[in-house]
C-alpha cells in the first residue's frame, strides 16, 4: 500500500469510532430526558441530513484543499458538537452538528484513497477502509455502551473526573472522553502525507455548483457499471443504518439484554465483517465485482431469521454471519463505484455523489423505521420487511446487470 495509507486508516478509524460512540451517548441522553422511543431514529436521521444538503459542496471542498487538512477541520466540527451537547444543546441537534463534520470528512477520506492507490489495488484498499469503517461503527457502539453503562459511570476514575462536571449531567465525563478521541483523530490527520495530486480550482457560484452536481449525478447514474454499483451501495447503506438500530432493539426485546449488552452483541458483527471483507479483498478483482451481486440477495434472505432467535448464543452466530456476508458483498461494490467515479468525474466529486445518494437512502429508511416504530410494529415484522426489501432490490439489480451484459452495453472497464 502507499506510504501514509495506514495513517489515513488509523485517523478515520478513531474518528468513526467516536462518531458511533457519540450516537449511543446521545441515545442515553434522550432516555435520560424521558423521550419516546420513536425519537431515537431521528439521531441517525439528523446525522445524515448534512450529507444530502451539503452534497454539492463537500466534494468541491475536498478537491480544492489538501484532503488531510479538510479531514482535520471536520474533526474540529465534531469536537464542537460534543461541547455543544456538554453545555446542554438538545442531543438530536448536537448529533446533527457532528453529522456536518462527517459529511465534510467523507469525500476527503475516500478521495485521498483513490489518489493514493492505483485502480488494481482499489479493492484491497477498500477492503482495509471498509473493515476499518464498519469495525469503528460496531466497536463504537460497544464503546458507547461502556460509556453509558454502570461500570463506567460508577468507576472511581469517572467519579473523580466528574466531580467538577456534575452541573452538566451524568454523561458529562462520557462526552469528555469522546472529545479526547476526536483530538487524537485530528492529530493523526496532520501525519498523513500529501498524495501529490494537485488541488482543483473551484467556482463557488451557488448556481454553478448545483448545476455541476446535477451533471455529476447524471454521469454516474447513466454509466452502466456506475449505476449498478451506485444502486447497490445506496440500498446497502440505507438498510445497514436501519439494521444497526434494529439489532439494538431486537437484543433488548427478544434477548432481554440491556442497552449496554445489546451494544456488545454487535462486536460479533464486526468479526464477521472483518472476515468477509478480508476474503473479498484477497479473492475478488475489480473485474470480478459483479459476481458478488447474488450475495446481496442472500443477505436479505438471512435478515428475517432474527425473528426466530431468542437466545444470545444463536444471536452471536447470526450477527457474525450477517457481518461476513455484508463485508464480502459491499467491499467490491465500493471499489467498483470509486473506480468508475474517479474516471468519470474526480475523486472528491464522485464521493460526494456517492455519499449524497447513500445518505438520502439512510434518511428515507430512518424516516420509514421511525414511522413503523410509531405504528408499534414488532421487531420480527421489521426484520421481515427489511429482509424482503434487500432481497427484492438486489434481485432487480442482478437482473439489470444480466440485461446490460447480454446487450453488450457494459463497455470497457478502463474508459
For each residue, the residues with C-beta under 8 A, 3 or more apart:
1: 5 6 116 117 121 124 125 128
2: 5 116 117 195
3: 193
4: 7 8 116 191 192 193
5: 1 2 8 9 113 116 117 125 128
6: 1 9 10
7: 4 10 11 188 191 192 193
8: 4 5 11 12 68 109 112 113 116 192
9: 5 6 12 13 128 129 132
10: 6 7 13 14 188
11: 7 8 14 15 71 185 188 189 191 192
12: 8 9 15 16 71 105 109 129 132 133 136 185
13: 9 10 16 17 132 133 135 136
14: 10 11 17 18 136 181 184 185 188
15: 11 12 18 19 71 74 75 78 105 136 181 182 185
16: 12 13 19 20 132 133 136 137 140
17: 13 14 20 21 136 139 140 143 181
18: 14 15 21 22 78 140 178 181 182 185
19: 15 16 22 23 47 78 98 102 136 137 140
20: 16 17 23 24 136 137 138 139 140 141 143 144
21: 17 18 24 25 140 141 143 144 147 178 181
22: 18 19 25 26 78 81 82 95 98 140 144 175 178
23: 19 20 26 27 43 44 47 95 140 141 144
24: 20 21 27 28 140 141 143 144 145 147 148 259 263
25: 21 22 28 29 85 144 147 148 171 174 175 178
26: 22 23 29 30 43 85 91 92 94 95
27: 23 24 30 31 40 43 91 144 148 259
28: 24 25 31 32 144 148 171 174 259
29: 25 26 32 33 85 91 169 171
30: 26 27 33 35 39 40 43 91 92
31: 27 28 34 35 259
32: 28 29 169 170 171
33: 29 30 91
34: 31
35: 30 31 39 40
36: 39
37: 40 373
38: 41 42 370 373 374
39: 30 35 36 42 43 92
40: 27 30 35 37 43 245
41: 38 44 45 245 366 367 369 370 373
42: 38 39 45 46 92 366 370
43: 23 26 27 30 39 40 46 47 91 92 95
44: 23 41 47 48 241 244 245 362 366
45: 41 42 48 49 362 363 366 367 370
46: 42 43 49 92 93 95 96 99
47: 19 23 43 44 50 95 96 98 99 102
48: 44 45 51 52 99 241 359 362 363 366
49: 45 46 52 53 96 99 363
50: 47 53 54 96 99 100 102 103
51: 48 54 55 58 99 102 103 106 355 356 358 359 360 362
52: 48 49 55 356 359 360 363
53: 49 50
54: 50 51 57 58 100 103 104
55: 51 52 58 59 213 352 353 355 356
56: 59 60 209 210 212 213 352
57: 54 60 61 209
58: 51 54 55 61 62 103 104 106 107 348 352 355
59: 55 56 62 63 107 111 213 216 346 348 349 350 351 352 353
60: 56 57 63 64 200 202 204 209 348 349 352
61: 57 58 64 65 70 104 107 108 348
62: 58 59 65 67 70 104 107 108 111 347 348 351 352
63: 59 60 111 199 200 202 346 347 348 349
64: 60 61 199 200 201 202
65: 61 62 69 70 199
66: 69 70 194 199
67: 62 70 71 108 109 111 112 115 195 348
68: 8 71 72 108 112 189 190 192 194
69: 65 66 72 73 189
70: 61 62 65 66 67 73 74 104 105 108
71: 11 12 15 67 68 74 75 105 108 109 112 189 192
72: 68 69 75 76 186 189 190
73: 69 70 76 77 104
74: 15 70 71 77 78 101 102 104 105 108
75: 15 71 72 78 79 101 105 182 183 185 186 189
76: 72 73 79 80 101 186
77: 73 74 80 81 97 98 100 101 104
78: 15 18 19 22 74 75 81 82 97 98 101 102 182
79: 75 76 82 83 179 182 183 186
80: 76 77 83 84 97
81: 22 77 78 84 85 94 95 97 98 100 101
82: 22 78 79 85 86 94 98 175 178 179 182
83: 79 80 86 87 179
84: 80 81 87 89 93 94 97
85: 25 26 29 81 82 88 89 91 94 95 175
86: 82 83 168 172 175 176
87: 83 84 168
88: 85 168
89: 84 85 93 94 97
90: 93 94
91: 26 27 29 30 33 43 85 94 95
92: 26 30 39 42 43 46 95 96
93: 46 84 89 90 96 97
94: 26 81 82 84 85 89 90 91 97 98
95: 22 23 26 43 46 47 81 85 91 92 98 99
96: 46 47 49 50 92 93 99 100
97: 77 78 80 81 84 89 93 94 100 101
98: 19 22 47 77 78 81 82 94 95 101 102
99: 46 47 48 49 50 51 95 96 102 103
100: 50 54 77 81 96 97 103 104
101: 74 75 76 77 78 81 97 98 104 105
102: 19 47 50 51 74 78 98 99 105 106
103: 50 51 54 58 99 100 106 355 359
104: 54 58 61 62 70 73 74 77 100 101 107 108
105: 12 15 70 71 74 75 101 102 108 109
106: 51 58 102 103 109 110 351 355
107: 58 59 61 62 104 110 111 347 348 349 351 352 355
108: 61 62 67 68 70 71 74 104 105 111 112 348
109: 8 12 67 71 105 106 112 113 129
110: 106 107 113 114 129 338 347 351 354
111: 59 62 63 67 107 108 114 115 346 347 348 350 351
112: 8 67 68 71 108 109 115 116 192 195 347
113: 5 8 109 110 116 117 122 125 126 129 338
114: 110 111 117 122 338 341 342 347 350
115: 67 111 112 195 196 197 347
116: 1 2 4 5 8 112 113 125 195
117: 1 2 5 113 114 121 122 125
118: 121 122
119: 122 286 339 414
120: 286
121: 1 117 118 124 125
122: 113 114 117 118 119 125 126 286 335 338 339
123: 126 127 280 281 284 285 286 289 331 332 335
124: 1 121 127 128 281
125: 1 5 113 116 117 121 122 128 129 335
126: 113 122 123 129 130 281 331 332 334 335 338
127: 123 124 130 131 277 278 280 281 282 331
128: 1 5 9 124 125 131 132 281
129: 9 12 109 110 113 125 126 132 133 334
130: 126 127 133 134 273 277 327 330 331 334
131: 127 128 134 135 273 274 277 278 327
132: 9 12 13 16 128 129 135 136
133: 12 13 16 129 130 136 137
134: 130 131 137 138 270 273 277 323 326 327
135: 13 131 132 138 139 270 273 274
136: 12 13 14 15 16 17 19 20 132 133 139 140
137: 16 19 20 133 134 140 141 244
138: 20 134 135 141 142 266 267 269 270 273 323
139: 17 20 135 136 142 143 267 270
140: 16 17 18 19 20 21 22 23 24 136 137 143 144
141: 20 21 23 24 137 138 144 145 244 248 263 266
142: 138 139 145 146 263 264 266 267
143: 17 20 21 24 139 140 146 147
144: 20 21 22 23 24 25 27 28 140 141 147 148 263
145: 24 141 142 148 149 259 260 261 262 263 264
146: 142 143 149 151 152 260 263
147: 21 24 25 143 144 152 171 174 177 178
148: 24 25 27 28 144 145 152 153 171 174 259 260
149: 145 146 152 153 258 260
150: 153 154 260
151: 146 154 155
152: 146 147 148 149 155 158 174
153: 148 149 150 158 170 173 174
154: 150 151 158 159
155: 151 152 158 159
156: 159 160
157: 160 161
158: 152 153 154 155 161 162 173
159: 154 155 156 162 163
160: 156 157 163
161: 157 158 164 165 173 176
162: 158 159 165 166 170 172 173
163: 159 160 166
164: 161
165: 161 162 168 172 173 176
166: 162 163 169 172
167:
168: 86 87 88 165 172 175
169: 29 32 166 172
170: 32 153 162
171: 25 28 29 32 147 148 174 175
172: 86 162 165 166 168 169 175 176
173: 153 158 161 162 165 176 177
174: 25 28 147 148 152 153 171 177 178
175: 22 25 82 85 86 168 171 172 178 179
176: 86 161 165 172 173 179 180
177: 147 173 174 180 181
178: 18 21 22 25 82 147 174 175 181 182
179: 79 82 83 175 176 182 183
180: 176 177 183 184
181: 14 15 17 18 21 177 178 184 185
182: 15 18 75 78 79 82 178 179 185 186
183: 75 79 179 180 186 187
184: 14 180 181 187 188
185: 11 12 14 15 18 75 181 182 188 189
186: 72 75 76 79 182 183 189 190
187: 183 184 190 191
188: 7 10 11 14 184 185 191 192
189: 11 68 69 71 72 75 185 186 192
190: 68 72 186 187
191: 4 7 11 187 188
192: 4 7 8 11 68 71 112 188 189
193: 3 4 7
194: 66 68
195: 2 67 112 115 116
196: 115
197: 115 347
198:
199: 63 64 65 66
200: 60 63 64 346 348
201: 64
202: 60 63 64 209
203: 208 209
204: 60 209
205: 208 209
206: 209 210
207: 210 211
208: 203 205 211 212
209: 56 57 60 202 203 204 205 206 212 213
210: 56 206 207 213 214
211: 207 208 214 215
212: 56 208 209 215 216 349
213: 55 56 59 209 210 216 217 349 352 353
214: 210 211 217 218
215: 211 212 218 219
216: 59 212 213 219 220 345 349 350 352 353
217: 213 214 220 221 353 356 357
218: 214 215 221 222
219: 215 216 222 223 226 344 345
220: 216 217 223 226 227 230 337 340 341 344 345 350 353 354
221: 217 218 226 227 230
222: 218 219 226 227
223: 219 220 226 227 340 344
224: 227 228 404 409 410 411
225: 228 229 336 340 410 411 413
226: 219 220 221 222 223 229 230 337 340 341 344
227: 220 221 222 223 224 230 231
228: 224 225 231 232 290 293 336 397 400 401 404
229: 225 226 232 233 289 333 334 336 337 340
230: 220 221 226 227 233 234 337 353 354 357
231: 227 228 234 235 397
232: 228 229 235 236 293 296 330 333 394 397
233: 229 230 236 237 330 333 334 337 354 357 358
234: 230 231 237 238 357 358 360 361
235: 231 232 238 239 361 390 393 394 397
236: 232 233 239 240 296 326 329 330 333
237: 233 234 240 241 358 359 361 362
238: 234 235 241 242 358 361 362 364 365
239: 235 236 242 243 365 386 389 390
240: 236 237 243 244 326
241: 44 48 237 238 244 245 362 365 366
242: 238 239 245 246 362 365 366 368 369 386
243: 239 240 246 247 303 322 386
244: 44 137 141 240 241 247 248 266
245: 40 41 44 241 242 248 249 369
246: 242 243 249 250 306 369 379 382 383 386
247: 243 244 250 251 262 265 266 269 306 319
248: 141 244 245 251 252 259 262 263 266
249: 245 246 252 253 379 382
250: 246 247 253 254 255 306 315 379 383
251: 247 248 254 255 257 261 262 265 312 315
252: 248 249 255 256 257 258 259 262
253: 249 250 256 378 379
254: 250 251 306 309 310 379 380
255: 250 251 252 262 265 309 310 311 312 315
256: 252 253
257: 251 252 261 262 265 312
258: 149 252 261 262
259: 24 27 28 31 145 148 248 252 262 263
260: 145 146 148 149 150 263 264
261: 145 251 257 258 264 265
262: 145 247 248 251 252 255 257 258 259 265 266
263: 24 141 142 144 145 146 248 259 260 266
264: 142 145 260 261 267
265: 247 251 255 257 261 262 268 269 312 315 316 319
266: 138 141 142 244 247 248 262 263 269 270 319
267: 138 139 142 264 270 271
268: 265 271 272 315 316 317 319 320 323
269: 138 247 265 266 272 273 319 320 322 323
270: 134 135 138 139 266 267 273 274 323
271: 267 268 274 275 320 323
272: 268 269 275 276 319 320 321 322 323 324 325 326 327
273: 130 131 134 135 138 269 270 276 277 323 324 326 327
274: 131 135 270 271 277 278 323 327
275: 271 272 278 279 323 324 327
276: 272 273 279 280 323 324 325 326 327 328 329 331
277: 127 130 131 134 273 274 280 281 327 328 330 331
278: 127 131 274 275 281 282 327
279: 275 276 282 283 328
280: 123 127 276 277 283 284 292 327 328 329 331 332
281: 123 124 126 127 128 277 278 284 331
282: 127 278 279
283: 279 280
284: 123 280 281 288 289 291 292 331 332
285: 123 288 289
286: 119 120 122 123 289 332 335 336 339 413
287: 413
288: 284 285 291 332
289: 123 229 284 285 286 292 332 333 335 336
290: 228 293 336 401
291: 284 288 294
292: 280 284 289 295 296 328 329 332 333
293: 228 232 290 296 297 394 397 398 401
294: 291 297 298 394 398
295: 292 298 299 325 328 329
296: 232 236 292 293 299 300 329 390 393 394 397 398
297: 293 294 300 301 390 391 394 395 398
298: 294 295 301 302 325
299: 295 296 302 303 322 325 326 329 390 391 394
300: 296 297 303 386 387 388 389 390 391 392 393 394
301: 297 298 304 387 391
302: 298 299 305 318 321 322 325 387
303: 243 299 300 306 322 383 384 386 387 390
304: 301 307 380 383 384 387 388
305: 302 308 309 318 383
306: 246 247 250 254 303 309 318 379 380 383
307: 304 379 380 381 383 384
308: 305
309: 254 255 305 306 314 315 318
310: 254 255 314
311: 255 314 315
312: 251 255 257 265 315 316
313: 316 317
314: 309 310 311 317 318
315: 250 251 255 265 268 309 311 312 318 319
316: 265 268 312 313 319 320
317: 268 313 314 320 321
318: 302 305 306 309 314 315 321 322
319: 247 265 266 268 269 272 315 316 322 323
320: 268 269 271 272 316 317 323 324
321: 272 302 317 318 324 325
322: 243 269 272 299 302 303 318 319 325 326
323: 134 138 268 269 270 271 272 273 274 275 276 319 320 326 327
324: 272 273 275 276 320 321 327 328
325: 272 276 295 298 299 302 321 322 328 329
326: 134 236 240 272 273 276 299 322 323 329 330
327: 130 131 134 272 273 274 275 276 277 278 280 323 324 330 331
328: 276 277 279 280 292 295 324 325 331
329: 236 276 280 292 295 296 299 325 326 332 333
330: 130 232 233 236 277 326 327 333 334
331: 123 126 127 130 276 277 280 281 284 327 328 334 335
332: 123 126 280 284 286 288 289 292 329 335 336
333: 229 232 233 236 289 292 329 330 336 337
334: 126 129 130 229 233 330 331 337 338
335: 122 123 125 126 286 289 331 332 338 339
336: 225 228 229 286 289 290 332 333 339 340
337: 220 226 229 230 233 333 334 340 341 350 354
338: 110 113 114 122 126 334 335 341 342 350 351 354
339: 119 122 286 335 336 342 343 413
340: 220 223 225 226 229 336 337 343 344 350
341: 114 220 226 337 338 344 345 347 349 350 351 353 354
342: 114 338 339 345 346 347 350
343: 339 340 414 415
344: 219 220 223 226 340 341 350
345: 216 219 220 341 342 349 350 353
346: 59 63 111 200 342 349 350
347: 62 63 107 110 111 112 114 115 197 341 342 350 351
348: 58 59 60 61 62 63 67 107 108 111 200 351 352
349: 59 60 63 107 212 213 216 341 345 346 352 353
350: 59 111 114 216 220 337 338 340 341 342 344 345 346 347 353 354
351: 59 62 106 107 110 111 338 341 347 348 354 355
352: 55 56 58 59 60 62 107 213 216 348 349 355 356
353: 55 59 213 216 217 220 230 341 345 349 350 356 357
354: 110 220 230 233 337 338 341 350 351 357 358
355: 51 55 58 103 106 107 351 352 358 359
356: 51 52 55 217 352 353 359 360
357: 217 230 233 234 353 354 360 361
358: 51 233 234 237 238 354 355 361 362
359: 48 51 52 103 237 355 356 362 363
360: 51 52 234 356 357 363 364
361: 234 235 237 238 357 358 364 365
362: 44 45 48 51 237 238 241 242 358 359 365 366
363: 45 48 49 52 359 360 366 367
364: 238 360 361 367 368
365: 238 239 241 242 361 362 368 369
366: 41 42 44 45 48 241 242 362 363 369 370
367: 41 45 363 364 370 371
368: 242 364 365 371 372
369: 41 242 245 246 365 366 372 373 382
370: 38 41 42 45 366 367 373 374
371: 367 368 374 375
372: 368 369 375 377 382 385
373: 37 38 41 369 370 376 377
374: 38 370 371
375: 371 372
376: 373
377: 372 373 381 382 385
378: 253 381 382
379: 246 249 250 253 254 306 307 382 383
380: 254 304 306 307 383 384
381: 307 377 378 384 385
382: 246 249 369 372 377 378 379 385 386
383: 246 250 303 304 305 306 307 379 380 386 387
384: 303 304 307 380 381 387 388
385: 372 377 381 382 388 389
386: 239 242 243 246 300 303 382 383 389 390
387: 300 301 302 303 304 383 384 390 391
388: 300 304 384 385 391 392
389: 239 300 385 386 392 393
390: 235 239 296 297 299 300 303 386 387 393 394
391: 297 299 300 301 387 388 394 395
392: 300 388 389 395 396
393: 235 296 300 389 390 396 397
394: 232 235 293 294 296 297 299 300 390 391 397 398
395: 297 391 392 398 399
396: 392 393 399 400
397: 228 231 232 235 293 296 393 394 400 401
398: 293 294 296 297 394 395 401 402
399: 395 396 402 403
400: 228 396 397 403 404
401: 228 290 293 397 398 404 405
402: 398 399 405 406
403: 399 400 406 407
404: 224 228 400 401 407 409 410
405: 401 402 408 410
406: 402 403
407: 403 404
408: 405
409: 224 404
410: 224 225 404 405
411: 224 225 415
412: 415
413: 225 286 287 339
414: 119 343
415: 343 411 412
